[in-house]
C-alpha cells in the first residue's frame, strides 16, 4: 500500500467521533451488542469483565445523559438503551427513563463487573445469561473492535488468534522516519484530507460550551475569568490551554456532545486538535494548511501511542497528543524537519513523568498542561532551543527517544499502573446502591430485569 493511502486509511480509522469517555463507552458497546444477539424474556445474570486499564480509565468519569459516573452505569445503559450500530456513539440519545431503568438494573443485583486477569490493555467481555440461552461478546485491541461473538452456542466471530498480527501492515507506518511521514502528508491533495476539518469544528464547539459556564472542574472557565481579570494575557499559550481545558471540562462532566477522538481517546482528540485551533484563531491559516496540520497531529499521536500503548500508565494527552499538537504548530510556523524533531524531544523531556490515573474531571488540568507544553515546545524548537541528546531518556534521534518512552511505559510503568489502580479502588465509593421506584417495577418485570 502506498504511504499516502496508508496515512489516509489510518486517519479514517483512528479519527472518529465519540460520545463520552471511550472506556465506559466500550463497555456500553459490548453490553449493547450482547443484548441484541438474542430474544429473551428475562435476564438471569450479566457478567462484565474489563482489563485493569479500562477499569482505571472508566472509574470516575461522567457518563453522557446521566448524573452518574463510572463503568457500572455505562454497562447498565448498554443493556437498557444502547444501540451497537452507533459504535462509539452508543450512548447517544439515552433518555431519563432509560437512565432510571439502568440504575434499577444495577439494584437488581443481576449485573456484575470485575477486572479480568489479562495482559490486554483494552479488553471488555460480556457474558449474558437469559431464560432463552447464553451469549458472549469480547472487545479487544481497540475500543470498538469485536474479536469474539457467540450466541446460543454458535460462534459468529472469533479473531482473537489474529490479534497480534492484524495490524502488521499498519505497523509499517510507525517504523518510518517522522520527517518521511510529514513530507508525505504535505503532498496529499486537500480533497483527500479535508475531513480533518470536521474534528476542528466538533472539538471547538464543545470547547466553546465549556467556556460559557463552569462545567466539571472549570479549568477552562477559570482561565477565561483570569484573562478578564487581567491576571493572564490571551496569548497563544493561554488560549491553547483555555480551549483544550474547557473542552475537557465539558466532556468529563458527561455533556451530551460528541468529540472527535484520536487513537481511541476523546481527550487525545481534544489535545491533538485544540492547540492548533488556538493557533488558527490568532493567525491566518488556510483550510488546506489547517487540515494537514491536524492530520500531522493525529498521526503523531498514533505513532507515539504505538510504542507506549493505546492505554498506558503514562498520560497520552501529555506525551503523545501534546507532542502531535506541538509538531503541528511548529509546522504551521515553518519549522524545519530538524526543528520538528526538536519539538518531539522537548515535549517528551517535559511530560514523560505525567501519569494516567484514569479519566475524570481533573483531566482538564492535564490537558491544559499538555496544551501549554505543546506551544512551549514548538516556540522553543523554532528558535533552536532543543534538549540535547543523552539528557535523561532523550536519545540521538526523535524516533529513538519515542522508543525509549515506549520502554519506560511497557517495562517501567507496569508496577506504577498497578499501584495507581489499587489507590483508586481504595478510594472509590459504591455507586450501585439504587432504589427501585414502584412505578417502574412492572416495566422492569416486562423486559426481564426483575424475574
Residue, then its C-alpha position, 0 to 999 in steps of 0.5 A: x500500500x502506498x504511504x499516502x493511502x496508508x496515512x489516509x486509511x489510518x486517519x479514517x480509522x483512528x479519527x472518529x467521533x465519540x460520545x463520552x469517555x471511550x472506556x465506559x463507552x466500550x463497555x456500553x458497546x459490548x453490553x449493547x451488542x450482547x443484548x441484541x444477539x438474542x430474544x429473551x424474556x428475562x435476564x438471569x445474570x450479566x457478567x462484565x469483565x474489563x482489563x485493569x486499564x479500562x477499569x482505571x480509565x472508566x472509574x470516575x468519569x461522567x457518563x453522557x445523559x446521566x448524573x452518574x459516573x463510572x463503568x457500572x452505569x455505562x454497562x447498565x445503559x448498554x443493556x437498557x438503551x444502547x444501540x451497537x450500530x452507533x459504535x462509539x456513539x452508543x450512548x447517544x440519545x439515552x433518555x431519563x427513563x432509560x437512565x432510571x431503568x439502568x440504575x434499577x438494573x444495577x439494584x437488581x443485583x443481576x449485573x456484575x463487573x470485575x477486572x479480568x486477569x489479562x495482559x490486554x490493555x483494552x479488553x471488555x467481555x460480556x457474558x449474558x445469561x437469559x431464560x432463552x440461552x447464553x451469549x458472549x461478546x469480547x472487545x479487544x485491541x481497540x475500543x470498538x473492535x469485536x474479536x469474539x461473538x457467540x450466541x446460543x452456542x454458535x460462534x459468529x466471530x472469533x479473531x482473537x488468534x489474529x490479534x497480534x498480527x492484524x495490524x502488521x501492515x499498519x505497523x509499517x507506518x510507525x517504523x518510518x522516519x517522522x520527517x518521511x511521514x510529514x513530507x508525505x502528508x504535505x503532498x496529499x491533495x486537500x480533497x483527500x484530507x479535508x475531513x480533518x476539518x470536521x474534528x476542528x469544528x466538533x472539538x471547538x464547539x464543545x470547547x466553546x460550551x465549556x467556556x460559557x459556564x463552569x462545567x466539571x472542574x472549570x479549568x477552562x472557565x477559570x482561565x477565561x475569568x483570569x484573562x478578564x481579570x487581567x491576571x493572564x494575557x490571551x496569548x497563544x499559550x493561554x488560549x491553547x490551554x483555555x480551549x483544550x481545558x474547557x473542552x475537557x471540562x465539558x466532556x468529563x462532566x458527561x455533556x451530551x456532545x460528541x468529540x472527535x477522538x484520536x487513537x481511541x481517546x476523546x481527550x487525545x482528540x481534544x489535545x491533538x486538535x485544540x492547540x492548533x485551533x488556538x493557533x488558527x484563531x490568532x493567525x491566518x491559516x488556510x483550510x488546506x494548511x489547517x487540515x494537514x496540520x491536524x492530520x500531522x497531529x493525529x498521526x503523531x499521536x498514533x505513532x507515539x501511542x504505538x510504542x507506549x500503548x493505546x492505554x498506558x500508565x503514562x498520560x497520552x494527552x501529555x506525551x503523545x497528543x501534546x507532542x502531535x499538537x506541538x509538531x503541528x504548530x511548529x509546522x504551521x510556523x515553518x519549522x524545519x524537519x530538524x526543528x520538528x524533531x526538536x519539538x518531539x524531544x522537548x515535549x517528551x523531556x517535559x511530560x514523560x513523568x505525567x501519569x494516567x490515573x484514569x479519566x475524570x474531571x481533573x483531566x482538564x488540568x492535564x490537558x491544559x498542561x499538555x496544551x501549554x507544553x505543546x506551544x512551549x515546545x514548538x516556540x522553543x524548537x523554532x528558535x533552536x532551543x532543543x534538549x540535547x541528546x543523552x539528557x535523561x531518556x532523550x536519545x540521538x534521534x526523535x524516533x529513538x527517544x519515542x522508543x525509549x518512552x515506549x520502554x519506560x511505559x511497557x517495562x517501567x510503568x507496569x508496577x506504577x499502573x498497578x499501584x495507581x489502580x489499587x489507590x483508586x479502588x481504595x478510594x472509590x465509593x459504591x455507586x450501585x446502591x439504587x432504589x427501585x421506584x414502584x412505578x417502574x417495577x412492572x416495566x422492569x418485570x416486562x423486559x426481564x430485569x426483575x424475574 
